[in-house]
Amino acid sequence: MKLTGNLIIGAEDVPATEGTMKALNPAINQLIDPDFALGGAAQVHQAATLADEAFDSYSHTSLAERAAFLESIAANLEAVREPLAARAALETGLPAVQLEGEVTRAATQFRQFAEVVRRGRFLQLAIDPAQPDRQPRPRTDHRLQKIAIGPVAIFGASNFPISYSVAGGDTASALAAGATVILKAHNAHPGASEIQARAIRKAVQQHGLHDGVFSMVRGSGNTIGEALVDHPLIKAVTFTGSEHGGMALYRRAQLRPDPIPVFTEMTSINPTFILPAALAERGAQIGDGFSERMLVNVGQACLRPALLVAIKGAGVEALREAMAKRVAEAPARTMLTPGIHGSYLNGLAAMENAGARRIVQGSPAHADVDGQSALLEVDGQRFLSEAVLAQEVFGPSALLVTVEDEDQLLAVARSLKGQLSAAVHLEESDLPLAQRLLPVLERRTGRIVVNAFAHPQEVTYATVHGGPFPATSDSRFTSVGMTSIDRFLRPVAYQGFPDALLPEALRESNPLQLVRLVDGQ
Ligand code: NAP
């Protein structure tokens, strides 16, 4: 598939205005063709102006029309499955077969959101009819629906270059809400980004939508991201990446004359607690499962379990041995970027400086950006006294914390900051301790898993991929799952409207046959 390297701004292919960059093949540390255009504030302005012009017509597309558009994006992605996965593999070092799975996931998300749109429940329709005879005052007719928040900026993630990137869940849910989208491509996979952007643009054209429904920009350094967050026509931002980057953008948005919501997904160590009976009965099995999940995607996954807490005693040895075996056998594999690899090494060094012991490591690295897996251990007392041990080290490593007793296990849980997920392994006789642990975890996580590990592939109505800070900047929302659409919606009430002027979904005859809350019922 021929790549032009241009920015995709509406229907226009925009060449470089601020120089060019090449993609890096991290596996062999070599730059690969072609040159990719870098833009600046002027290109952000061009895309934002178009997105604003497109907003009124796109946000008023019928539910059927919008759903069909999302399905066309899914089909267009599937039509480029092989070249897209192949290019993404070159740019990330991830296996092509895994990336083909990401294409399926991305296409599935667009189809799932098409169904969400058709069902119309996201509109959260509510009708409180007039009560002219109500005492002491009559009530006028009030009707509520949710509408799209406006044009939005989406920062593509580096670690899942398709399903969390240009054609990821953020884009699918924003377009489903009726928002127009400007995507900030991640520079770690510019070619894969271009292929996805073209698939989306093709669907825009197939459905005769306004060109400004979707654009993709790219730039060097922080300028382009800052210009997006600052632009007065942008009304919300989503971001997946580092806490440092996410918080810089969040703070920036709050300093605008008109502050806007910034939904960041940043950091999580996904703690796993093994309660005593489960440890004694199946310590080895849990250790094996934990290590397998921790190594997925070379540890570069938001739901990767990175902290394991167990009470010293029966089963700890078997747990440690099983984990050590998996970790020792794990080949060093290419990490996404030299920057992420460097942060991984620094993170491990910081943990060791804080008193964690490296008890085993995987086979040695052959190339500069190979991530060598590592298992570290520390006792509960030390963990509680060194905040750095609870920081995310993004890569194929984990920390085993052995605690003295139940109280120390609970103290470790209480010491944790906000997380995307937590897992608890238990048997029947562990229930009293689990009941004490549960409220501690509920306050700190978006998802609690029993006798398993958080599964990243599930995208459902009940999925929560969020949590208190620093897992995200807004614990009220999820960035994955069908309710992630709520980030891009706001309520509008229509009071005393003649029926003909009401949005179709709120008209008296309910012409779209949607579920509506009428007088609270
Ligand atoms: P990142 O450095 O935070 O960058 C993410 C995106 O935001 C990039 O497009 C970047 O643009 C942009 N950006 C970052 N800081 C910015 C700022 N101050 N102003 C404007 N734009 C800004 O994340 P990354 O490159 O993907 O990975 C770095 C680290 O992030 C990892 O080591 C890991 O710790 C964390 N991470 C976490 C997750 C997770 O799911 N929890 C996922 C991915 C990464 P430029 O590239 O152009 O600078």
Residues whose N, C-alpha, C, O or C-beta is under 5 A from the ligand:
A	BS01	NAP	F155 G156 S158 N159 A185 H186 N187 G219 S220 G221 N222 G225 E226 T240 G241 S242 G245 G246 A248 E265 M266 T267 S268 A301 C302 I340 S343 F394
